[in-house]
């Protein structure tokens, strides 16, 4: 069931009505029932993978809490984590490895490859459950003994497709605790606003710029120069509006139940450095790698060289998590190298600025930091989106082939470009106010009732009129569903 479908909206509306009608003690099980129904709308076999992960982590946590020695606790943790992470890497990488190794087989392995399924959301729920198990091992909280309650946390349907990856102590308390859900009207209005904003970013911006992005990246030998630059820039827009749009829809759906999910993006393209970017982009994943990989590796506690090695390891693993192919690994290593280079050159830049009496925190110097970071981000997204590392190198080289433009931008009409321009201006204004700490949803909530409903209905109408639909359109094609 796509979260952009009418079926999903009816399902969500019906589930929330039931949720607010039933007694408080039944509410978590209403959510669990919704979780099960939602996930079963995909391939039934996906549920077997999810159930396996839930069972192993649930009982593994209980065994860890009852283990008599630290050695036994560590062994149980290692076995459960290894099994679940190995399962994730098996379904993601074995088909790729078999495809690349076909020349070594005396038979066609395509039959085996076709029978290997990749369950929806496995990359997200594996990390979420692993984080819970590690926290139990660290004695951060006691294990959940009620399997149904634990399952309600593990399978919370708005987060199953693309996260955000939530922590047990942040999400479970809200799933189990009913005292925070008295203001139904506020839950519905705030949730609906957030969902509308997500639909706006996904259907009007992301899926419209994707028309040009897919044309150029899938036919990269045909285009060069300015067209490639525009395609890369549009992909930078697409991946943000697609991913953050989906997360906004999911967070809005959770808010309908009175559940606040962590914000996964904090105006990432307003970053002053790559390190700053990763504090703002995919915050749930960045914090997960920080807490469960970077810090256990030693973080910055074992010297500067070890710190930089740990950064490279984290981003290498991040590249593996994001996708299958050498270019994802290269993309991850690029992020680490950018961060390390920025850290190594920072003292020089600060000394030079002091000598020239330049304040790096404002004015033209600050603008240069924004622009330099944005250029590096675009370069890394080129590698990320390209159809392999060879294609990425070819496209990067073609940027410098400035052929004359003799035709309009491919796959987009003039009205499309006008809509994109207006939508980006609106998104920039909203992001700017949010960066300054101004909450637009609170402002809307304080407006007169007719004004509020005019805004809601206008937003709904704009999405219906200007969203990308029609032949060839797939409303399930969220970018991060592939990871």
Secondary structure, 3 states (H helix, E strand, C coil): CCCCCHHHHHHHHHHHHHHHHCCHHHHHHHHHHHHHHHHHCCCHHHHHHHHHHHHHHHHHHHHHHHCCCHHHHHHHHHHHHHHHHHHHHHHHHHHHHHHHCHHHCCCCCHHHHHCCCCCCCHHHHHHHHHHHHHHHHCCCCCCCCCHHHHHHHHCCHHHCCCCCCCCHHHHHHHHHCCCCCCCHHHHHHHHHHHHHHHHHHHHHHHHHHHHHHHHHHHCCCCCCCHHHHHHHHHHHHHHHHHHHHHHHHHHHHHHCCCCCCCCCCCCHHHCCCHHHHHHHCCHHHHHHHHHHHHCCCCCCCCCHHHHHHHHHHHHHHHHHHHCCCHHHHHHHHHHHHHHHHHHHHHHHHHHHHHHCCCCCCCHHHHHHHHHHHHHHHHHHHHHHHCCCHHHHHHHHHHCCCCCCCCCCCCCCCHHHHHHHHHHHHHHHHHHHHHHCCCCHHHHHHHCCHHHHHHHHHHHHHHHHHHCCCCCCCCCCCCHHHHC
